[in-house]
Amino acid sequence: MNLIKEKRTGEIKGHTCANGSKQRLYLKENESVASPTVSLEGLITSLIIDAYEGRDVASFDVPGAYLHAKMPNENGKQILLKIKGEFVDLMCEVNPNFKKDVIYENGMKVLYLIILRALYGCIQSALLWYNLYSNILVEEGFIINPYDKCVANKVINGKQCTIVFYVDNNKVSHEDPGVVSKVIQNLKDNFGDLKVVRGNKHTFLGRTLRY
């Protein structure tokens, strides 16, 4: 499935999405692959602290976040992506090596691919990304809040630095703008270029924030 939408900025954004619903047939009873997301209370509390302490605030996205996480190959199990029809030609145009793997089912071109990365639409992709991202934050010295797994704090230069995240949407704050810049740079070193907004006005999780 391919999804195209226009963002508030006028930017056109596309998603290629796997139909992960078929994976649910293989989940064990009571098995969950849901990912944590920041609570409303956690988000609002962090905004109040930002304003009260006069913190410098930056918001940023991690483009293609899920694709940074590897799809695990557990007990020899692999996840296959089935591509049909005209999308087979498009995939072979991108990578001609796939042409030899094209087959026909009921007269239609079909291509089966092994998924190596957390593809958008797979049921465990959000959790795989969460585990990767939260582990990177811990390696950078942040402590995950025990009451909200999408809030992380680190004391830097005697002051608290806070990161609040909802999947690939992030807000980081500290009283020193230089600290905020350094935290962002460290994350760029791990995930490449980030879409960063600095200043007193942000659009975050569908809300317009003004400090």
N, C-alpha and C positions, 0 to 999 in steps of 0.2 A: 504494500500500500504506500502511495506517495501523497503527502499532504503539503499544501502550499497555503500560507497565510500572510496577510499584510499586518505588520506590527504598527503600534501607535506612531512610531517615528516615520512610517511610510516605507520602511525596509521590508522587502519580500524575503520570507524565510521558508525553507523547504525541509521536510522530514521524510526520509524513507523509513517506513515502519513495518516491522515484522508482525505477523498475526500470532501473538504469543498465547492467545486463548487455547490453542491446541495443546500447549505444554501442560495445562492444568490437568489433563487426563493422566499425566504421569506423576503428579504430586501424591505423596503418601497422605494418609488421613491425618488431619491436624497439622500438616506441614505448611509453613508460611514462608514466603519470600518477600514479604512487604518490607519497605524501607522506612526508617524514621523520617519525620519531617518536623520542622520547628513548630512548636505550639504557639497559639495566638498570645498566650500569657508571656511566653519567653520573648517573642518578638516585641510586644508592647513594652515590657519591662526594659529591654535593651534600648529602645528608643527614648524612654524617659531618662535612663542613665546617661545616654549620649548628650541629651539636651541639658540636664542638670550639671554635668561635669564639663560642658563646653567642649566635647571631644571633636576632633577632626574625623569626618565620616567619608568612607568611600564605598560604593556599591559596584559589583562586577559580576559578569557571567563567565563561565568556562565554556567556550565554544566546543561542540562535539564531546561533551563531558563523558558520556557513557563509553565512547570508543577508547578512552584511556584505560579502561578496566578490561582485563582478560576474562574470557568466558572459560570457566574451569572445565577440565576434562576428568570428571570423577568416575571412578570404577569403569573406565573405558567407554563411558557414555558420551556421545557427541550430539550437538544440536544441529539439525540440518535446516537450511533455508531452501524452499522450493520456489523457483522463479519460472513463470509461465509466459508464453506468447511473446509480444513485442519487447517485453523487458529482458528476455533472453538475448535478443539482438543488441540491446543497449549495453548489457553487461559484457558481451563479447567484443563490442566496440571499445569499451574501456580496457578490457584485458583479452586480447586475441587468443591467449593460451586456453581460455575456457571453451573455445569452439570444439575441441576434441571430446569434451564431456557432455555436449548437448545430445539429448535423446528425444524421442517422440512418444507421447502418450495420447492415444485417441486422436492422432493426427496433429497434435499441438506440440510445439517445441517446449521442452522442459529442461531446466538446469538445476541440479542439486549442489549446494555449496555447504561446506562445514563452517559454522560461525565460530570465529576465533576471538572476537571482541564482543563486548556487551552492546548488542544492537538495540536501537530504540524499538520498543514494542515487545521484546522478550520479557517474560514476567519477572525474571530475577535481575534485570539490568540495573534498575534503580538501587537495589541493595548492593550489587557489586560495586557500583560507583560510590555509594555511601561508605562502604568498608575501605575502599582505596583512599578516598579523600580524608576520612577521619583519621586513618593511619598516618597519612602525610602530615596532618596537623599535629598529631601526637609526636611524630618524629621532629617537628619544628619546635617542640616544647609546650604546646598547648594542652590544656586539660579539658576533657569533655565533661560538661556539666552532668552530674549524676541524675538530675531531675528532668533534663531536656537534652537528648543526645545530639541535637543540632545546634547547640550553643557551646562554644569553646573559648576558654580564657587563658591568658598568659600574662604574667607580670613582667613588664619591660621598662627598665629605667625607673623602677619604683611605682609605676602606674599600670593599671589593668588595661590590657588589650583584649577586645572581644570580637569574635567572629560568629555571626549568625548565618545559617545557610539552609536553603530549601532546594534540594537537588543541586542544580548548578547555579542558583542565584545566591549571591553572598553579600553580606554587609560587614565591614570591618571598621572598628573605631578605636582611637587612642587620643589622648590629649596632645600628643606630639605628632604633627603631620609627617615628620621624617620617619617615625616608626611605622605609620600606616603605609608609606611608600616602600619601606623595606619589606614589610610583610607581603605586599603585593608582588614585589620583585621576586621574593623567594617562591611564591606560588607560580609565577611565570616561569621560573627555572624548572619547575616540575611539570607544568601543563601547557607551556607555550603562551602565545599572546592571549590576553584577557580583554574583555570589553569593560573598561573602567570608567566610572563617573565620579568626579570629585566635586566638593562644594557643599552648599546648604540645601540643594534641592535634588531629590532622587525619586525615581519611579521604581518601587520594589514590591514585588508580589501583588501587582495590580493596584498598589496604593501610591499616591503622590505625597512624598514626605518633604516638608519644609522645616528647617531648624531655625 
